[in-house]
Each structure stands twice: as C-alpha cells, then as structure tokens.
Amino acid sequence: MDLKIAGKFAVVTGSTSGIGKAIAKALAAEGAKVAVNGRSQKSVDAALEELGLGDQAVGIPADVGTAEGCAELVRQATKIAPIDILVNNAGIFEPKEFDQISDDDWHRFFDVNVMSGVRMSRAVADQMRQRDWGRIIFIASESAINIPTEMIHYGMTKTAQLAISRGLAKTMKSTGVTVNSVLPGPTWSEGVEQFVEELAGENDLAETKATFFSEARPTSLIQRFGKTEEVAAMVAFLCSEQAATTTGAAVRCEGGIVDCCF
C-alpha cells in the first residue's frame, strides 16, 4: 500500500531509541524526510548512524521536557521544511508506589509526557491548518485506560494525552489535519528490557517476561510484549493519506489488554 507521504517532513520526538526510533524508520521507508530527536547530540548521532537513512534523516538534539527545548526543536526543524507530520513520542516511565511519588515526580512526568506534546502541537497546528494538511499523533498507552497501580503518575499522563488529542482534533474540524492517539501495550524497547532485567534479577529472563503477563497484564490476548516495529506500522498508517478519515481516535495496538470498547 502506498501511504502517499513521500516528500513529507516528519518530526518524531524522543526518537533515538525504542518506539520513536522505529517510527522514524517506518516513516522514512515510506519516503518521508524525518527529524530524529533526542536530548543529546551523542544520542542523536548514534541513532542516525544506526538508522543509516542518509539525507533522508536529520538529527536535532533538544530536551522537549522543557519549553525551551520544544521551541528549539521547532526552530531548527522549520529551517529545513514546514512540519507536515508530528509524532509526540517523547516520554518517561518509572515504577513507583503511590505514596512514594513526590510532587516533583508528578510535575516531571507531566512536563515530559504531557506538556511536550502540548507545546509541540501548539507550535505546528496553525501552519498545518493553513496548508490544509497535517498529521499529529500522540503516543499514549493502554495505561491511559488500564491505570497501572505500580505507576499511577505515568497512567495519569497517558489519560491526559487522550483528552488533548481528542480536543485538538475537534479544533481541526473541517480541515485536512488529523489528530489521533495510539495506545501501545507493553512493548519490548530498550527501556522496557532494562526494567524487566532489573525485575528478573538472578531469575530467568524468559520466565520473568512470561510471568509479567500472567500476573501484571493477565487480560493480554497475545500474552507477549509487542514489537516496536508493530507500533510503528500503526503510526505510519495513521500518518498517511489513506487514513484521512481517522481523526479524534484513540487507536489501540495493545494486544487486547483493555477489555472494553473504548
């Protein structure tokens, strides 16, 4: 299927690893030019080298967890071309008991996971409206609906992303701009791998991975971690011309964990 995004310019925040890097690769495979973003020049350079996309990718280091970082990313990106596709992927997670989550933790998670997407979307929405074409995607999580007791602060930020993406989609009514959120389930990225290895300790890693689903995500219908490429494929489709009628949606690719028709 031709997604008809060849020549479009995409910015993917937090794309030096994990789902973000897979999304950058998937969009580039469809002919889009992609801005790879991370907090440091070192991480950006390493991702560009690994992706091997040549002139089809550019690297822009900026910390989108801050207002200054978002402004810098937009400034550098728009020097290259107008932003046609924005994927708000940057995010953090950290298991922590509710009574151990400090005020600073709540604010930090909100700034990185929520405000980065708000600031980036605010910066590009009007230009997209004027051109009558654009794609804004928020990488949320099944944790937006199935709030994890081990990291309620993370779940809160993902629920907020659903509200923002739905509301922004409404403001783009009758335009060629679509706004959607994607809800991955547990996905085998570098960060999750480290988390599971720490969880396993001296125990068998494969057994720990299996136990995670039987104990922490028993409603999963696939009973395995998703692949970053599987999430990226969903995102690439939503960024395409073919998905022009999909907007204001919370699109699930979480392996059936969420037992409802949300």
Buried (B, 14 or more C-beta within 10 A) or exposed (E): EEBEBEEBBBBBBBBBBBBBBBBBBBBBBBBBBBBBBBBEEEBBBBBBEEBEBEEBBBBBBBBBBBEEBBBBBBEBBBEEBBBBBBBBBBBBBBEBEEEEBEEEBBEBBBBBBBBBBBBBBEBBBEBBBEEEBBBBBBBBBBBBBBBBEBBBBBBBBBBBBBEBBBEBBEEBEEBBBBBBBBBBBBBBBEBBBEBBEEBBEEEEEEEBBEBBBEEEBEBBEBBBBBBBEBBBBBBBBBBBEBBEEBBBBBBBBBBEBBEEEE
